[in-house]
Amino acid sequence: MSAPRPVLAGLEVGQVVGKRTLTVDRARLVRYAAASGDFNPIHWNDRFATEVGLPGVIAHGMWTMGAAVGVVADWAGDPAAVVDYQVRFTRPVPVPDPGAATVEVTATVGALDPEAGAARVDLTVTCEGARVLGKAQALVRLG
C-alpha cells in the first residue's frame, strides 16, 4: 500500500517533508558514467582530478542533483508532480577509494501557491557538513 499523496491544504511553509541519506561509491560513478555518457576523468581518475585542482575523484553533479530530487518525487507520490527543478552546483562531492561519500538531503516546504495548486520544496543538500547544491528548489503540483 503506498502512502497517501500530500494535499496542499495540509502543508505549512517550513515543514520538513522528507529526509534521506545518499551514498555514492566509485562503482556507482562507473555505472552513472555509462548511463549518462559522462566519462570525464575527474569522475574516475584521482591523478587527473587532483591535477585540475580537485580534492580527488568527485561525483557527477547531475547524479547529485538527480538523487536529491528523488526525496521530493517520493514524497509527492508521483515523479510527474515535480514540474520544475533547479539547482546551483556549489561544491563537489569527493568520493573516496575505498569507501563512499555520504550526501544528506532535507526537503522543506519553501512556499505555497494555492491558486496554482503547487508547493515549492527547498532542498538542503550537504556532504561532510558543506552545501553541495545551492538554491535547490523543486516546484510540485499537488492537484
N, C-alpha and C positions, 0 to 999 in steps of 0.2 A: 504494500500500500504506500503510495507516495504522499509526501507532505502536502498539506493544502497550499495553494498559491497565495502569496501575500495580497492583501487588499489595501489600496491606497489609504482609505479611511482609518486603518489600523496602524498607520505609521506616524512617527514623530521625527522631526529633524534632530539629529544627534544620536538616534537609535542605532545600535550595532546590530546588523542583520546577518553577519557571517564572519567567521574567523577560520583560517586554515594555515597549517604549516606545510610548506612545499619543500621537497628535497630534490636536488639535481646533482648527479654524478657524471663522470666522464662518459659512461656508457649511454646515458640519456642524451648527452650532447652529440654523440655519434649518430644516434637514431634521429634526433631532430635535424641534424645537418642533412641526412639522407632524405628526410621528408620535405625539408624546405629548399634544398639545393644550395644552402649557405655553407660552403666549405672553407670559409675564411680561416686561415691558420691560427688566429687569435682564439679560436674555439677548440683547438686540439693540440697546439704546439707551444709548450712552455717557453722554449728559447725564443721563438718568434714573438710571442706575446710580451715577454719582458724587454726584448729589443725595441719594441714600439712604445714602451713606457707603461705597460700594464703590469699588475702585480703577478701575473701568470695567466693561465687559461681562464677565460671568462665565459659565462653562459650567454647564449644568444639573447639579445634584448627582446626580440619578438617572442622567444619562448617564455621569458619572464612576464611579458605583457599578456600573452595568451593564457598562461597558467593562472595568473592572478585574477583575471576576469571570470574564470571558472567558478569562483566563490559566488559571484553575482548571478551567473546563469543558473547555478544550482539553487540558490535562494529564490529566484524568480520562478523556478519550476519549468522554464521553457527558454532555451537559448535565444529563440527568436524574439523574446521580450526585450532583449538588450538591443536597442535601436541605434545607439551611438556609443562609442568608447574611444577615449583619447588619453594619452599619457605623454609625459616628458621623461626621457631617459636621463637620470641624474647621476647614477654611479653604476659601475659594473658589478656583477655578481661573480667573484672569484670562485673557481671550482677546484678544490684540492685533489691531489692524487697521491695516495689513496684517500678515499673519503667522499664526502658530499657537502655541498653548500646547503644551508637552510635559509629559506625565504619565508618570512612571516607576513600574512595578509590579513588585514582587518577592513571590513566593509561597513560603512556608516552612512545613514541617510543624510545627505547634504542639503537637499531642497525637495519640496513637494510642489507639484503643479496640478491641482485638482481639475482645472479646465482641460488640460491635455491628457489627464489620466496617467501622469508619469511621475516618477521619482528620480532624482539624481542621486546616485550612490557614489560616495567618495571612497577611494581605496588608499589605505596606508600600506605600503609595501616596503619592507626593510630586510636587510641582510646584515647580520652582526651589528644590529642597532642603527645602521645608517640607511636612510631612504634611498632606494634604488629606482623608484618611479616617483616622479613628482606630478602634481596636478592630475592624478589618475582619477578619471570620472567616467561613470557609465550612466547613460540615460535608459531607464527601464520603463516600458509601457505596461501598466497594470490595469488592463481592461476595466 
